Amino acid sequence: MDSDEDDVSASPSLVETTQTGQPGPRHVLVVDDSRAQRHMLSMQLRRWGYQVTECESGEAGLDVCARVDVDIIISDWMMPGLSGLDFCRRFRDLARENYGYFVLLTSKSETAEIADGLEAGADDFLTKPVASNELRARLRAGERMLAMQAELLAKNRVIASTLSELQKLYDSLDRDLIEARKLQQTLIRDRVRDYGWSRASLLLRNSGRVGGDLVGSFRVDEDRVAVYSIDVSGHGVASAMMTARLAGFLTGSSPEQNLAFQKGPSGGHVLLPPEAVAERFNRLMLDEIQAEQYFTMAFAVVDRVVGQVSLVQAGHPHPLILRRDGSVERLGAGGLPIGLIPEARYDRLDTRLAPGDRLLLVSDGFTECPLPDGQDFGEDGLIDSLRRSAHLSGADLLESLVWDLTHRSGGDIFPDDVSGIILDLSEQ
């Protein structure tokens, strides 16, 4: 072996060790059945500042690698018992966190045999007799690879730690969203409300933990019932918080807080026309709440005495009436969403509503649900489904509509919140 008089302080192992922040020199394992060969290599390696362990067989070297964290292995190819090639294969099978740079000593130069070594997991080759300057060059290459691997491991640890912290935050947020979902569901605690001469049935299925849809009803007096369907723009927590706030402005238990009422001359609360209710909400959104959100709404008041429904459509899907004879009527002309344009005006629509008829308000989670053919379920699909389920009423009818939507869309996970309310008028 050629001699080399380089000073230990300039050795590649110590330079790399300093850069990677690892304590102590690199650990090199020399495996060769020739004692003289091992001794010559070890002398050079120790002189260059490496920690060296010697083994006379592949089996002994494998045992050392299983117990000790070895950085570089220099192994003879031809050895009795476990050959250097098999030693390399079994070394690669060990469960090690750090990479080990494996150099095979060989007199083989055939392309096929070199390919076998690479296939077994060898990183480099040295031809016997080993030249000192070539050995130093191979070690420097190994040092560079080990340094890059150590850097990657350090970055992976940082990423794993960050992901762990993010998972904790996600789990905490998910628990909060689950509780928020429970609270949001209480906004429509009574899924069916019986008013005697009519019955309101509600449906709310969020696409996520929480949603931006809201449906509800309240009694105005013994002869009138108000129903509404709201869809706040966007998804998630912000939309859910807005629906919770809007629900407070449409409560039937506190007329003084309900934007649909105003104080009359006698001091009592008087119901506003539907178009005035929409205008009030529009001013509220733009002048007081001043959020980036807006919402669509259908708001209707049913009067059993005059047999009439008065409603306003503010950018919401068209309200539908399922007549007693099974025919379906589409109501409204579209209208502007609420919270977009100051001083927006809304038109009221009045139409007849007789005993046995049903009034349906739904969100665009129904009408804009995508189908496998690239089309939307649409209002035509909703009307078709409504006609086929005309023999049902209340909650059963709403569930039938959802079933049709699930069947046609190919799954029960919808991209948007699906909500609706149906008011059945008693036939008596």
C-alpha positions in Angstrom: 0.0 0.0 0.0 1.3 3.5 -0.9 2.2 5.6 2.1 0.7 9.0 2.8 2.1 11.6 5.3 -0.9 14.0 5.5 -1.5 15.5 8.9 -4.4 14.1 10.9 -5.8 17.6 11.6 -6.6 17.9 7.8 -8.2 14.5 7.6 -11.5 14.3 5.7 -13.2 12.5 8.6 -12.6 15.4 11.1 -13.6 18.1 8.6 -16.9 16.3 7.8 -17.5 15.6 11.4 -17.3 19.3 12.3 -19.6 20.3 9.5 -22.3 17.8 10.4 -22.1 18.5 14.1 -21.5 14.8 15.0 -19.2 14.1 18.0 -16.0 12.1 17.4 -14.5 10.7 14.2 -16.2 8.5 11.7 -16.3 4.8 12.5 -14.8 2.5 9.9 -15.2 -1.3 9.9 -12.5 -3.2 8.0 -13.4 -6.8 7.2 -10.8 -9.0 5.6 -9.6 -12.6 6.2 -6.0 -11.4 5.6 -4.5 -10.0 8.8 -1.8 -8.2 7.0 -4.3 -6.5 4.7 -6.5 -5.5 7.7 -3.4 -4.1 9.5 -2.3 -2.0 6.5 -5.7 -0.5 6.0 -6.2 0.2 9.7 -2.9 1.9 10.0 -3.8 4.3 7.2 -7.3 5.0 8.5 -6.2 5.7 12.1 -3.5 7.9 10.8 -6.2 9.9 9.0 -8.3 10.3 12.2 -10.8 7.5 11.8 -12.0 5.2 14.5 -11.3 1.7 13.2 -12.7 -1.8 14.1 -11.3 -4.9 12.4 -13.0 -8.2 11.7 -11.6 -11.3 10.0 -14.9 -12.6 8.5 -18.2 -11.4 7.1 -20.1 -13.1 10.0 -18.1 -11.2 12.6 -18.5 -8.0 10.7 -22.3 -8.5 10.5 -22.4 -9.0 14.2 -20.5 -5.7 14.8 -22.8 -3.9 12.5 -25.8 -5.2 14.4 -24.5 -3.8 17.7 -22.5 -0.7 16.7 -23.3 2.3 14.5 -20.7 1.9 11.8 -20.3 4.7 9.2 -18.1 3.1 6.6 -17.4 -0.5 5.8 -14.4 -1.6 3.8 -14.8 -5.3 3.0 -12.9 -7.9 0.9 -15.0 -9.5 -1.7 -13.5 -13.0 -1.6 -13.6 -14.5 2.0 -14.3 -17.9 3.3 -17.8 -18.4 4.7 -19.8 -15.3 4.1 -18.4 -13.5 1.1 -18.2 -9.7 0.9 -21.1 -9.7 -1.6 -23.4 -11.6 0.8 -22.1 -9.6 3.7 -23.2 -6.4 1.9 -26.6 -7.9 1.1 -27.2 -8.8 4.7 -25.8 -5.5 6.0 -28.4 -3.7 3.9 -31.2 -5.8 5.5 -30.3 -4.6 9.0 -32.7 -2.1 10.5 -30.5 1.0 10.7 -31.4 4.6 10.9 -28.1 5.9 9.6 -26.7 5.0 6.2 -23.6 2.9 6.0 -21.2 3.5 3.1 -20.0 0.2 1.8 -16.8 -0.3 -0.2 -15.9 -3.7 -1.7 -12.2 -4.6 -2.1 -11.8 -6.7 -5.2 -9.6 -7.9 -8.0 -12.7 -8.2 -10.2 -13.1 -5.8 -13.0 -15.7 -7.5 -15.2 -18.8 -5.4 -15.8 -21.2 -8.2 -14.8 -19.5 -8.7 -11.4 -19.4 -5.0 -10.7 -23.1 -4.9 -11.5 -23.6 -7.7 -9.0 -21.9 -5.7 -6.4 -24.0 -2.6 -7.0 -27.2 -4.8 -7.0 -26.1 -6.2 -3.6 -25.9 -2.6 -2.2 -22.3 -1.7 -2.5 -21.5 2.0 -3.0 -18.0 1.8 -4.3 -15.1 -0.5 -5.2 -11.4 -0.5 -4.6 -9.0 -2.7 -6.6 -6.3 -4.6 -4.8 -3.6 -3.6 -4.1 -5.2 -0.5 -2.7 -3.5 2.8 -3.5 -3.4 5.3 -0.7 -4.5 8.3 -2.8 -7.4 6.3 -4.3 -8.5 5.2 -0.8 -8.6 8.8 0.4 -10.7 9.8 -2.6 -13.2 7.0 -2.0 -13.4 8.0 1.6 -14.1 11.6 0.8 -16.9 10.5 -1.6 -18.3 8.4 1.3 -18.0 11.3 3.7 -20.0 13.5 1.3 -22.8 11.0 1.0 -22.9 10.4 4.8 -23.0 14.2 5.3 -25.9 14.6 2.9 -27.7 11.7 4.5 -27.2 13.1 8.0 -28.6 16.5 6.8 -31.6 14.7 5.3 -32.2 12.9 8.5 -32.1 16.1 10.5 -34.5 17.7 8.1 -36.8 14.7 8.3 -36.8 14.9 12.1 -37.8 18.6 11.9 -40.5 17.7 9.4 -41.8 14.8 11.6 -41.8 17.1 14.6 -43.7 19.8 12.7 -46.2 17.2 11.4 -46.7 15.9 14.9 -47.4 19.4 16.2 -49.7 20.1 13.2 -51.5 16.8 14.0 -52.1 17.9 17.6 -53.4 21.2 16.4 -55.6 19.5 13.8 -57.0 17.1 16.5 -57.7 20.0 18.8 -59.4 21.9 15.9 -61.3 18.8 14.9 -62.6 18.3 18.4 -63.8 21.9 18.5 -65.5 21.5 15.1 -67.3 18.4 16.3 -68.6 20.4 19.3 -69.5 23.2 16.9 -71.4 20.8 14.7 -73.4 19.7 17.7 -74.2 23.2 18.6 -75.1 24.1 15.0 -77.5 21.1 14.9 -79.3 22.5 17.9 -80.3 25.5 15.7 -82.8 23.1 14.2 -83.3 20.8 17.2 -87.0 20.2 16.3 -86.8 18.5 12.9 -90.6 18.4 12.7 -92.8 21.2 14.0 -96.5 20.6 14.2 -98.6 23.8 14.0 -101.9 21.9 13.9 -103.1 23.0 10.5 -99.6 22.6 9.0 -96.4 20.7 9.7 -92.8 21.9 9.0 -90.1 19.2 8.4 -86.5 20.3 8.2 -83.4 18.7 6.6 -79.7 19.8 7.2 -76.7 17.8 6.0 -73.4 19.6 6.2 -70.7 18.7 3.7 -68.1 19.2 6.4 -68.0 19.4 10.2 -69.9 22.6 10.1 -71.8 24.3 7.3 -73.4 27.5 6.1 -77.0 26.4 5.5 -79.9 27.2 7.8 -83.6 26.2 7.6 -86.3 26.9 10.0 -89.9 28.1 10.8 -91.8 30.0 13.4 -95.4 30.7 14.3 -96.6 34.2 13.5 -100.1 33.7 15.0 -102.7 31.0 15.0 -103.3 31.4 11.3 -99.9 32.1 9.9 -96.5 30.3 9.8 -93.2 31.6 8.4 -90.6 29.3 6.8 -87.2 30.2 5.5 -84.1 28.6 3.9 -80.7 30.4 4.0 -77.3 29.6 2.4 -74.3 31.6 3.5 -71.5 32.0 1.0 -68.4 29.9 1.6 -67.9 26.9 3.9 -66.5 26.1 7.3 -66.3 28.0 10.6 -67.0 31.5 9.3 -70.1 30.4 7.4 -71.3 28.4 10.4 -70.8 31.4 12.7 -72.9 33.6 10.4 -75.7 31.0 10.3 -75.8 31.0 14.1 -76.0 34.8 14.1 -78.8 34.8 11.5 -80.7 32.1 13.4 -80.9 34.6 16.3 -82.6 37.1 14.0 -85.3 34.7 13.0 -86.3 33.2 16.4 -89.9 32.7 17.0 -89.6 32.7 20.8 -88.4 36.4 20.9 -90.3 38.6 18.4 -88.4 41.6 19.7 -85.2 40.1 18.4 -86.7 38.7 15.2 -86.0 41.0 12.1 -89.3 39.8 10.6 -91.2 41.8 13.2 -91.5 45.4 14.0 -93.4 47.2 16.7 -96.9 48.2 15.8 -98.9 51.3 16.9 -100.3 49.5 19.9 -96.9 48.4 21.1 -97.2 44.8 19.9 -95.1 43.2 17.3 -96.3 43.1 13.7 -94.9 40.8 10.9 -93.3 42.6 8.1 -93.9 41.7 4.4 -91.4 39.2 3.1 -89.7 41.8 0.8 -89.2 44.1 3.8 -87.6 41.3 5.7 -85.1 40.8 2.9 -84.4 44.5 2.8 -83.8 44.6 6.6 -81.3 41.7 6.4 -79.5 43.4 3.5 -79.1 46.6 5.5 -78.0 44.5 8.5 -75.3 42.8 6.5 -73.9 45.9 4.8 -74.3 48.5 7.6 -73.8 46.5 10.8 -72.2 43.1 10.3 -70.0 44.3 7.4 -68.5 40.9 6.7 -67.1 39.7 3.5 -69.9 37.1 3.3 -73.3 37.3 1.7 -76.2 34.8 1.7 -79.2 33.7 -0.4 -82.6 33.3 1.1 -86.1 32.2 0.5 -88.6 33.5 3.1 -92.3 32.7 2.9 -95.4 33.4 5.1 -98.3 31.0 4.8 -101.8 32.3 5.7 -104.4 29.6 6.1 -107.3 32.0 6.4 -106.8 33.6 2.9 -105.2 30.4 1.5 -102.1 32.2 0.4 -98.4 32.1 0.5 -96.4 35.3 0.3 -92.7 34.9 -0.4 -89.4 36.6 -1.4 -86.6 34.9 -3.3 -83.2 36.4 -2.8 -80.8 34.6 -5.1 -82.0 31.2 -3.7 -83.2 28.3 -5.7 -86.8 28.6 -6.8 -89.4 27.7 -4.1 -91.6 24.8 -5.3 -95.2 23.9 -4.5 -96.3 20.3 -4.8 -100.0 20.4 -5.3 -102.4 17.9 -3.9 -102.9 16.5 -7.4 -99.1 15.8 -7.8 -98.3 18.7 -10.1 -95.4 21.0 -9.3 -95.1 24.8 -9.6 -91.9 26.8 -9.6 -92.1 30.2 -7.9 -90.0 33.3 -8.0 -87.8 35.2 -10.4 -84.4 34.8 -8.8 -83.7 38.1 -7.0 -80.4 39.4 -5.6 -78.4 37.8 -2.8 -78.4 39.6 0.5 -75.4 41.6 1.6 -74.0 42.5 -1.9 -75.7 45.7 -3.1 -76.8 48.6 -0.9 -80.4 49.6 -1.2 -81.2 46.4 -3.1 -84.9 46.0 -3.8 -86.8 42.6 -3.5 -90.1 41.6 -5.0 -92.8 39.7 -3.3 -94.7 36.9 -4.9 -98.2 35.9 -3.7 -99.9 32.7 -4.8 -102.6 30.4 -3.7 -101.9 27.5 -1.3 -104.7 25.1 -0.5 -105.1 22.3 2.1 -103.1 19.2 0.9 -100.5 21.3 -0.9 -96.8 21.3 0.1 -94.3 24.2 0.0 -90.7 23.2 -0.5 -87.6 25.4 0.0 -84.1 24.0 -0.6 -80.5 25.2 -0.9 -78.4 24.9 -4.0 -76.7 21.9 -2.5 -79.5 20.0 -4.2 -79.7 21.9 -7.5 -76.0 22.4 -8.1 -74.9 18.9 -7.0 -72.6 17.5 -9.8 -73.6 14.3 -11.5 -71.2 11.7 -13.2 -72.2 12.9 -16.6 -70.9 16.4 -15.9 -74.3 18.0 -15.5 -75.9 19.3 -12.3 -78.9 17.7 -10.6 -80.6 21.0 -11.3 -84.1 22.2 -10.5 -85.5 20.0 -13.3 -84.0 16.9 -11.5 -85.4 18.2 -8.2 -88.9 18.6 -9.7 -88.7 15.2 -11.3 -87.8 13.6 -8.0 -90.5 15.6 -6.2 -93.2 14.3 -8.6 -92.0 10.7 -8.2 -92.2 11.1 -4.4 -95.5 13.0 -4.4 -97.2 10.2 -2.4 -94.9 11.0 0.6 -95.0 13.9 2.9 -92.8 15.7 5.5 -89.5 14.2 6.6 -90.2 11.1 4.4 -90.4 13.3 1.3 -87.2 15.1 2.2 -85.3 11.8 2.7 -86.6 10.5 -0.6 -85.2 13.6 -2.3 -81.8 13.0 -0.7 -82.0 9.3 -1.7 -82.6 10.3 -5.3 -79.7 12.8 -5.1 -77.4 10.1 -3.7 -78.4 7.6 -6.3 -77.9 10.0 -9.3 -74.7 11.6 -8.0 -73.1 8.2 -7.2 -72.4 8.8 -3.5 -73.7 10.2 -0.2 -70.8 12.6 0.2 -71.9 15.9 -1.3 -69.6 18.8 -2.2 -72.0 21.4 -0.6 -74.3 21.5 2.3 -77.7 20.0 1.5 -80.7 21.5 3.3 -84.4 22.0 2.9 -87.7 22.6 4.6 -91.2 21.4 3.5 -94.4 22.8 4.9 -97.4 20.3 4.6 -100.8 21.8 4.8 -103.3 19.6 6.4 -106.2 18.5 4.2 -108.7 19.2 6.9 
